[in-house]
Amino acid sequence: MINSHAHLDFDDMNAIAENAVAIVPSIGKQNWIDVQMYPYFSLGIHPWLVEAHTQHDLDHLEYLIKCNNPVAIGECGLDYIKEIDKKTQLHFFTSQLSMAEKYDLPVVIHAVKSTEDVIFLLKKHPKVKGEIHGFSGSEVQAQLLTRMGFYLGFGMQITNQQSTRLRQIVKNCPLEFILIETDDHSNPNELRLVAQVIAELKQISLDEVVMQCDNNAINLFNLK
């Protein structure tokens, strides 16, 4: 099984399950080096941390992307719940979208209460593909993003039966555009639980979910 988003370098994270593969995203300059210990990693600046970074850091990020073969750029994006200057968030996000375009890499996007703006900016970068990880937007936004060729990442939040809106989105989303993840949950073995819920919602086998989601990750991140 391929875990499309797992912060394995975080201190409280358990080792990933045997025979599993994970995309390990960075959140900023503090772990650009750490994530490179893993076979598949992405390099970026998280919207929560943009105010701790400078233009020099963006320049250094581009240098690392050019020299170190990440499978994606990110985790980047917009978060409008946090009290972080929107103009600064937009600058760092659009800069990383431009890098993704320049180096032909997918983006791993964090979008919280900002999906509409994310879609607007993605339309300005039509060559960029990627994943909205931990998707929390609306059904309409989910449909639009998948029509644009974007994948939607779902994690442990869909195992909560009270998350009726999100579970309905999963049920209706084509399996060809779904990725599974554990994000910052301390037990990456929970990935199987996520896949099991998708199988139940779609009334298909667990094997079918795992096979398709793995193929989606392989295609998006160009995994060897």
Backbone bond lengths (Angstrom), bond angles and torsions (degrees), N, CA, C in turn:
res aa  C-N    CA-C-N  psi(-1)  N-CA   C-N-CA  omega(-1)  CA-C   N-CA-C  phi
1 M - - - 1.460 - - 1.526 110.26 -
2 I 1.316 115.26 140.32 1.461 120.20 179.61 1.523 109.22 -104.37
3 N 1.320 115.41 121.79 1.453 123.04 176.63 1.528 107.14 -90.73
4 S 1.320 116.72 110.81 1.463 119.76 -171.29 1.519 113.67 -76.35
5 H 1.354 117.58 -7.98 1.468 119.18 -177.28 1.524 109.32 -163.32
6 A 1.328 116.33 99.93 1.472 120.61 -179.41 1.523 109.51 -141.74
7 H 1.316 116.62 122.16 1.471 121.94 -179.25 1.532 109.68 -82.81
8 L 1.309 115.94 68.49 1.470 120.74 -174.18 1.527 113.08 -66.13
9 D 1.321 116.87 -19.04 1.466 119.33 -178.64 1.520 112.52 -83.68
10 F 1.330 118.15 -7.23 1.472 119.70 178.35 1.526 109.43 -68.24
11 D 1.328 116.49 146.76 1.468 121.94 -172.40 1.527 113.97 -59.33
12 D 1.351 117.26 -36.80 1.462 119.23 -174.74 1.528 113.01 -93.09
13 M 1.323 116.72 11.65 1.463 120.22 -177.56 1.526 110.68 -86.14
14 N 1.325 116.06 131.92 1.457 120.49 174.31 1.515 110.04 -76.93
15 A 1.310 116.67 160.07 1.465 121.06 178.30 1.512 109.69 -61.77
16 I 1.309 116.08 146.81 1.463 120.11 179.75 1.520 110.39 -69.01
17 A 1.312 115.75 153.16 1.456 120.85 -178.11 1.523 111.20 -59.10
18 E 1.327 115.49 147.75 1.459 120.85 178.26 1.524 109.73 -60.25
19 N 1.312 116.35 141.28 1.466 124.05 -179.93 1.529 113.49 68.86
20 A 1.323 117.86 8.71 1.464 120.51 175.78 1.524 108.81 -98.26
21 V 1.331 114.75 158.79 1.458 122.16 179.44 1.517 107.66 -125.16
22 A 1.323 117.73 142.89 1.466 120.42 -179.25 1.519 111.23 -135.12
23 I 1.336 114.59 145.35 1.461 121.09 166.64 1.526 106.06 -91.25
24 V 1.322 117.38 121.21 1.468 121.87 -176.74 1.529 108.39 -105.97
25 P 1.339 116.60 108.75 1.467 119.41 -178.22 1.520 112.08 -86.80
26 S 1.319 115.56 149.97 1.464 119.08 172.69 1.530 108.37 -94.01
27 I 1.326 115.36 163.58 1.463 120.36 179.24 1.529 111.70 -116.99
28 G 1.335 116.09 -10.01 1.458 119.60 179.89 1.508 110.80 166.30
29 K 1.322 115.05 -171.54 1.459 120.28 -172.81 1.526 112.38 -60.74
30 Q 1.353 117.23 -23.85 1.459 119.63 -177.83 1.522 113.13 -68.00
31 N 1.345 118.97 -21.35 1.472 117.71 178.03 1.523 113.84 -131.34
32 W 1.322 118.16 20.62 1.470 120.38 173.98 1.527 111.48 -59.29
33 I 1.326 116.72 -37.08 1.470 120.00 179.77 1.531 110.52 -77.22
34 D 1.331 116.64 -43.73 1.473 120.78 -175.79 1.522 112.69 -58.45
35 V 1.336 116.97 -43.18 1.470 118.51 -174.95 1.527 111.98 -68.24
36 Q 1.324 116.30 -19.68 1.473 118.92 -178.79 1.532 112.17 -73.00
37 M 1.332 117.77 -4.60 1.470 120.90 174.44 1.526 110.74 -72.73
38 Y 1.333 117.17 -16.79 1.464 121.54 -175.20 1.523 109.76 -98.25
39 P 1.333 117.53 150.86 1.472 120.37 -176.88 1.523 113.68 -59.02
40 Y 1.345 116.02 -37.53 1.465 120.15 -177.67 1.526 108.88 -126.62
41 F 1.321 116.33 117.20 1.459 121.37 -176.49 1.523 109.89 -140.16
42 S 1.310 115.10 160.13 1.464 120.01 172.94 1.525 109.05 -125.17
43 L 1.315 115.53 154.59 1.464 121.80 -176.80 1.519 109.81 -121.54
44 G 1.329 116.04 127.88 1.456 118.79 -179.91 1.511 112.00 -170.68
45 I 1.333 114.84 -174.09 1.464 122.38 178.55 1.527 107.79 -126.16
46 H 1.332 115.75 116.63 1.460 123.96 -178.27 1.534 109.75 -69.11
47 P 1.346 117.51 143.93 1.474 118.44 -179.62 1.523 114.26 -60.65
48 W 1.341 118.39 -26.56 1.464 119.65 177.96 1.521 112.27 -65.12
49 L 1.338 116.87 -21.20 1.462 120.75 -170.14 1.528 113.73 -114.25
50 V 1.326 116.78 9.71 1.468 118.01 -174.58 1.520 112.40 -62.37
51 E 1.321 117.15 -33.30 1.465 118.72 -177.12 1.525 112.73 -72.88
52 A 1.337 116.70 -10.12 1.467 121.03 175.95 1.528 111.01 -95.94
53 H 1.338 116.94 5.90 1.459 121.69 -178.71 1.527 110.80 -122.01
54 T 1.320 114.74 159.31 1.465 121.75 -177.77 1.526 109.98 -124.53
55 Q 1.320 115.15 176.00 1.461 119.45 174.82 1.524 110.45 -60.90
56 H 1.315 116.66 -34.76 1.474 119.86 176.43 1.526 110.76 -59.65
57 D 1.336 116.48 -38.89 1.466 120.24 178.55 1.527 110.77 -65.30
58 L 1.320 116.95 -39.37 1.475 120.00 176.24 1.523 110.64 -61.89
59 D 1.318 115.91 -41.41 1.465 119.92 178.06 1.534 110.73 -63.57
60 H 1.331 115.90 -41.10 1.469 119.76 179.47 1.526 110.35 -68.27
61 L 1.333 116.70 -37.42 1.463 120.16 176.15 1.529 110.16 -58.53
62 E 1.296 117.15 -44.38 1.469 119.59 179.63 1.531 110.55 -62.79
63 Y 1.321 116.94 -39.96 1.462 120.56 177.16 1.530 110.99 -59.50
64 L 1.336 116.41 -45.00 1.466 120.37 -179.46 1.526 111.07 -65.48
65 I 1.312 116.20 -39.34 1.469 120.35 178.62 1.530 109.62 -61.82
66 K 1.314 115.43 -41.98 1.461 121.10 -177.85 1.518 111.48 -66.71
67 C 1.336 117.27 -31.87 1.468 120.96 -171.03 1.530 115.18 -102.34
68 N 1.326 118.46 -15.83 1.464 119.10 -166.60 1.525 116.11 -121.59
69 N 1.307 118.07 6.49 1.471 122.37 172.02 1.527 115.50 54.10
70 P 1.327 118.57 54.07 1.467 118.91 171.84 1.518 109.83 -68.33
71 V 1.332 116.62 157.78 1.469 119.20 177.43 1.523 111.16 -84.68
72 A 1.345 117.08 -11.76 1.469 120.71 -179.15 1.523 109.59 -162.44
73 I 1.330 114.54 170.69 1.461 121.99 172.38 1.527 107.70 -109.14
74 G 1.323 115.47 128.63 1.455 119.49 -178.83 1.522 110.67 143.04
75 E 1.206 117.61 169.02 1.444 127.99 24.89 1.525 108.49 -89.94
76 C 1.313 115.77 124.98 1.454 121.25 -179.46 1.529 108.22 -133.19
77 G 1.322 116.56 173.28 1.455 118.04 177.53 1.511 113.24 145.31
78 L 1.351 115.04 -151.08 1.460 122.67 -176.30 1.525 109.25 -136.32
79 D 1.329 115.86 138.77 1.457 120.91 177.60 1.522 108.24 -136.29
80 Y 1.342 115.67 108.25 1.463 119.97 -175.07 1.524 113.49 -94.66
81 I 1.325 117.51 3.34 1.468 119.81 171.95 1.526 109.39 -80.51
82 K 1.318 115.35 -38.36 1.464 120.51 -179.21 1.536 110.77 -73.10
83 E 1.318 116.43 145.79 1.463 120.53 178.00 1.523 109.45 -85.69
84 I 1.325 114.03 71.30 1.465 122.02 -179.65 1.518 107.18 -124.48
85 D 1.319 116.96 132.05 1.456 122.88 -174.83 1.533 111.70 -47.18
86 K 1.326 116.47 121.41 1.474 120.81 -176.37 1.524 111.70 -65.28
87 K 1.315 116.28 -37.79 1.467 119.73 -179.21 1.531 110.55 -61.62
88 T 1.335 115.83 -40.43 1.462 120.48 178.21 1.529 110.30 -66.89
89 Q 1.332 116.39 -44.52 1.464 119.88 177.05 1.527 111.03 -56.95
90 L 1.326 116.07 -45.74 1.468 120.74 -177.63 1.530 110.85 -63.51
91 H 1.320 116.52 -39.51 1.466 119.76 -179.97 1.527 111.28 -63.08
92 F 1.330 116.47 -46.35 1.465 119.33 -178.51 1.529 111.23 -69.45
93 F 1.316 116.93 -37.13 1.462 119.42 179.82 1.527 111.28 -67.86
94 T 1.310 117.30 -48.13 1.467 118.91 -178.85 1.534 111.15 -66.13
95 S 1.323 116.77 -33.27 1.472 119.45 176.71 1.526 110.33 -62.45
96 Q 1.330 116.74 -40.47 1.464 120.24 179.76 1.528 112.02 -73.29
97 L 1.334 117.11 -32.47 1.471 119.43 173.37 1.531 110.24 -62.92
98 S 1.312 116.16 -39.58 1.471 120.09 178.09 1.522 111.41 -64.52
99 M 1.337 117.25 -38.47 1.470 120.48 176.03 1.520 110.75 -64.59
100 A 1.313 116.34 -40.65 1.469 120.03 179.17 1.524 110.04 -60.96
101 E 1.321 115.62 -40.80 1.460 120.64 178.17 1.527 110.43 -65.54
102 K 1.315 115.93 -44.54 1.466 121.66 -176.17 1.525 111.84 -65.14
103 Y 1.338 117.15 -40.71 1.466 121.18 -174.50 1.530 112.99 -103.59
104 D 1.330 115.81 9.37 1.469 121.67 176.31 1.522 111.44 52.66
105 L 1.337 115.16 52.24 1.463 122.00 179.16 1.528 109.93 -121.04
106 P 1.322 117.77 147.77 1.462 119.66 174.26 1.519 110.90 -72.81
107 V 1.333 115.81 162.52 1.459 120.92 177.10 1.524 110.07 -113.39
108 V 1.319 114.92 145.75 1.469 122.17 173.53 1.524 106.06 -107.65
109 I 1.332 116.01 111.78 1.462 120.83 -167.90 1.526 112.37 -109.30
110 H 1.331 114.33 131.60 1.467 123.79 171.77 1.521 106.02 -99.14
111 A 1.338 117.67 117.43 1.466 121.52 -179.28 1.518 109.39 -132.54
112 V 1.326 116.58 111.08 1.466 121.59 178.94 1.527 108.39 -125.59
113 K 1.340 115.33 119.69 1.473 122.39 -176.37 1.532 111.33 52.73
114 S 1.322 115.96 28.90 1.469 120.43 -174.93 1.526 111.94 -141.72
115 T 1.327 116.92 12.18 1.467 120.02 -171.84 1.519 111.81 -60.14
116 E 1.325 116.98 -35.52 1.467 120.01 -179.27 1.526 110.20 -63.15
117 D 1.330 117.10 -45.18 1.468 120.48 178.40 1.527 111.26 -66.62
118 V 1.322 116.74 -37.33 1.465 120.21 177.54 1.530 109.93 -61.10
119 I 1.320 117.13 -46.07 1.467 121.03 178.69 1.533 110.56 -60.31
120 F 1.329 116.21 -43.94 1.467 121.12 179.07 1.529 111.13 -57.45
121 L 1.334 116.62 -44.45 1.466 120.53 -178.85 1.527 111.65 -72.48
122 L 1.322 117.21 -35.48 1.467 119.74 177.90 1.529 110.92 -64.24
123 K 1.313 116.53 -34.11 1.471 119.54 178.29 1.526 111.00 -65.67
124 K 1.337 116.27 -24.09 1.468 120.28 176.65 1.526 111.72 -80.84
125 H 1.328 116.72 -10.39 1.468 122.43 178.47 1.535 107.71 -127.93
126 P 1.318 117.16 66.59 1.474 120.35 -170.94 1.522 115.10 -64.46
127 K 1.325 117.13 -17.56 1.473 119.31 179.42 1.529 111.95 -81.71
128 V 1.321 117.06 -14.05 1.462 120.95 -176.29 1.523 110.68 -82.20
129 K 1.326 115.85 134.01 1.461 122.27 174.74 1.529 108.54 -120.87
130 G 1.316 116.15 168.24 1.453 117.27 178.68 1.506 113.44 165.72
131 E 1.335 113.80 -155.81 1.461 122.63 -173.88 1.523 109.72 -130.79
132 I 1.335 115.81 134.55 1.466 119.96 165.82 1.523 105.19 -91.54
133 H 1.316 116.81 102.69 1.463 119.19 -173.72 1.525 109.47 -80.94
134 G 1.337 116.56 149.50 1.457 120.70 -178.65 1.517 111.54 53.39
135 F 1.327 116.68 48.48 1.464 120.88 -171.97 1.523 111.26 -54.05
136 S 1.360 115.88 133.16 1.463 120.63 -179.47 1.522 111.87 -136.84
137 G 1.337 116.58 15.24 1.457 120.19 -179.25 1.516 112.39 -81.59
138 S 1.332 115.15 -162.89 1.458 121.35 -176.95 1.528 111.01 -92.61
139 E 1.321 115.25 170.72 1.463 121.32 175.81 1.525 110.65 -60.56
140 V 1.326 116.64 -43.75 1.470 121.08 -179.96 1.528 110.43 -62.74
141 Q 1.329 116.60 -42.84 1.467 120.50 178.91 1.527 110.86 -65.62
142 A 1.319 116.81 -38.40 1.467 120.75 177.44 1.523 110.53 -61.10
143 Q 1.313 116.86 -44.36 1.465 121.11 179.81 1.522 111.31 -63.95
144 L 1.332 116.26 -41.87 1.463 120.62 180.00 1.527 110.66 -64.86
145 L 1.325 116.98 -45.58 1.465 120.59 -178.48 1.521 111.82 -63.44
146 T 1.315 117.67 -41.05 1.471 118.92 179.50 1.523 110.50 -69.03
147 R 1.331 117.05 -34.24 1.477 118.86 174.99 1.530 110.58 -64.14
148 M 1.323 116.68 -29.86 1.470 121.60 177.30 1.528 111.50 -78.57
149 G 1.334 116.96 -5.39 1.461 120.98 178.87 1.508 114.15 93.58
150 F 1.344 118.10 10.91 1.455 121.15 -179.77 1.523 111.17 -88.66
151 Y 1.324 114.39 145.49 1.457 121.63 175.97 1.529 109.19 -92.03
152 L 1.319 116.34 151.27 1.455 122.12 177.83 1.518 108.71 -114.20
153 G 1.335 116.22 127.26 1.461 121.56 179.60 1.520 110.82 -95.50
154 F 1.333 115.85 134.65 1.463 121.19 178.66 1.520 109.25 -127.80
155 G 1.340 114.48 141.35 1.462 120.30 -179.34 1.507 112.29 -127.53
156 M 1.322 115.37 -148.76 1.458 121.39 -172.45 1.526 113.90 -62.30
157 Q 1.335 117.90 -18.18 1.464 118.85 -179.14 1.527 112.21 -61.22
158 I 1.329 117.34 -26.27 1.472 118.54 -178.67 1.524 112.25 -78.39
159 T 1.345 117.33 -10.42 1.468 119.27 177.33 1.528 111.46 -79.34
160 N 1.318 116.85 -10.70 1.466 122.05 176.95 1.530 108.74 -82.56
161 Q 1.320 116.90 114.09 1.458 120.65 -176.38 1.529 112.69 -64.23
162 Q 1.305 117.10 -17.20 1.465 119.89 177.32 1.531 112.01 -80.52
163 S 1.331 117.38 -10.96 1.472 120.85 177.26 1.529 109.04 -82.09
164 T 1.329 115.54 61.10 1.470 120.22 -171.51 1.519 112.67 -64.79
165 R 1.341 117.87 -39.97 1.471 120.37 -179.02 1.517 110.66 -63.79
166 L 1.327 115.92 -46.65 1.459 120.05 -178.08 1.528 111.27 -66.33
167 R 1.319 116.44 -40.01 1.460 120.42 179.22 1.533 110.99 -65.17
168 Q 1.310 117.22 -34.30 1.465 120.61 176.44 1.527 110.51 -67.15
169 I 1.329 116.50 -38.65 1.474 120.43 176.96 1.528 110.21 -61.64
170 V 1.336 116.13 -44.40 1.467 120.65 177.70 1.527 110.22 -60.26
171 K 1.302 115.95 -44.70 1.470 120.65 -178.76 1.519 111.44 -59.24
172 N 1.338 116.64 -38.70 1.467 121.23 -175.14 1.523 113.60 -89.22
173 C 1.315 116.99 -19.27 1.474 120.26 -176.79 1.528 110.22 -73.14
174 P 1.329 118.21 132.13 1.466 119.20 175.76 1.526 110.84 -56.60
175 L 1.320 116.66 134.40 1.466 121.11 -178.69 1.522 111.43 -58.39
176 E 1.328 116.60 -27.37 1.470 121.54 -179.89 1.527 113.03 -65.53
177 F 1.343 117.18 -8.33 1.465 120.35 -179.50 1.532 112.31 -121.97
178 I 1.326 116.79 19.88 1.464 120.50 -178.72 1.526 110.53 -109.59
179 L 1.330 115.06 136.98 1.466 122.94 171.46 1.523 107.92 -121.71
180 I 1.324 116.48 150.23 1.462 120.91 179.22 1.527 109.61 -112.80
181 E 1.327 115.45 147.65 1.464 119.91 -172.25 1.527 110.67 -154.37
182 T 1.334 115.55 164.06 1.469 120.67 172.15 1.522 112.08 -119.56
183 D 1.327 118.37 -9.14 1.459 123.77 175.29 1.531 110.30 55.84
184 D 1.349 117.60 -119.93 1.470 119.77 -177.02 1.523 112.03 -103.58
185 H 1.341 117.85 14.34 1.470 119.25 174.44 1.527 108.58 -65.47
186 S 1.313 116.05 139.86 1.465 119.75 -170.25 1.520 113.56 -74.00
187 N 1.329 118.15 -12.57 1.467 120.79 -179.25 1.524 110.99 -117.87
188 P 1.331 117.95 96.63 1.464 120.08 -179.55 1.526 113.76 -63.16
189 N 1.336 117.46 -14.41 1.464 119.87 176.42 1.531 111.94 -66.19
190 E 1.333 116.74 -13.54 1.461 120.58 177.41 1.530 112.06 -65.68
191 L 1.313 116.76 -11.39 1.459 120.64 -179.27 1.531 111.38 -55.42
192 R 1.312 116.90 -38.27 1.469 120.40 179.81 1.535 111.01 -63.89
193 L 1.340 116.94 -34.79 1.457 120.15 177.60 1.521 110.78 -63.47
194 V 1.333 116.25 -40.47 1.466 120.69 178.65 1.527 109.78 -62.21
195 A 1.320 116.33 -47.05 1.462 120.56 179.44 1.527 111.18 -61.94
196 Q 1.323 116.55 -37.88 1.466 120.82 -179.19 1.526 111.02 -64.65
197 V 1.329 117.12 -41.14 1.467 120.52 178.88 1.530 110.25 -64.44
198 I 1.324 117.45 -41.74 1.462 120.20 177.55 1.522 110.27 -60.70
199 A 1.322 116.25 -42.81 1.471 120.30 178.49 1.529 110.63 -60.15
200 E 1.324 116.45 -42.62 1.467 120.34 -179.74 1.521 111.56 -67.20
201 L 1.330 117.04 -42.80 1.461 120.46 -179.60 1.525 112.04 -64.55
202 K 1.323 115.87 -36.02 1.463 120.50 -177.91 1.530 112.72 -93.93
203 Q 1.331 115.56 -4.93 1.462 121.84 -179.99 1.535 111.37 55.45
204 I 1.330 114.05 49.36 1.455 121.76 175.13 1.521 107.90 -131.74
205 S 1.330 116.86 176.26 1.459 119.36 -176.69 1.527 111.73 -78.94
206 L 1.338 114.61 154.10 1.464 120.42 175.58 1.522 110.16 -60.08
207 D 1.321 117.52 -41.03 1.466 121.21 -179.84 1.519 111.34 -59.12
208 E 1.326 116.54 -39.40 1.473 119.88 -179.90 1.518 110.84 -66.41
209 V 1.323 116.47 -40.83 1.462 120.30 177.93 1.522 110.62 -62.82
210 V 1.325 116.60 -48.80 1.468 120.70 -177.75 1.527 110.81 -62.06
211 M 1.314 116.76 -44.30 1.468 120.08 -178.22 1.527 111.19 -62.58
212 Q 1.336 116.79 -45.65 1.462 119.27 -177.75 1.520 111.95 -70.12
213 C 1.342 117.00 -42.63 1.464 119.59 179.48 1.527 111.21 -65.05
214 D 1.327 117.01 -37.11 1.466 120.12 175.06 1.528 110.64 -62.45
215 N 1.327 116.35 -45.15 1.471 120.09 179.00 1.522 110.92 -62.81
216 N 1.326 116.55 -36.78 1.469 119.57 178.07 1.525 110.81 -61.96
217 A 1.333 115.94 -45.42 1.475 120.17 179.28 1.523 111.49 -64.34
218 I 1.328 115.87 -41.79 1.474 120.67 178.96 1.524 110.01 -60.23
219 N 1.327 116.46 -44.21 1.463 120.79 -178.72 1.523 112.30 -68.27
220 L 1.335 116.34 -44.62 1.456 119.11 -176.79 1.515 111.70 -67.76
221 F 1.338 116.78 -46.79 1.463 120.72 -173.15 1.529 112.65 -94.80
222 N 1.326 115.81 3.43 1.472 120.57 178.02 1.524 111.16 53.47
223 L 1.348 115.18 49.37 1.454 120.18 -177.15 1.531 110.90 -76.39
224 K 1.305 115.13 143.46 1.472 120.47 -178.56 1.521 109.81 -94.07
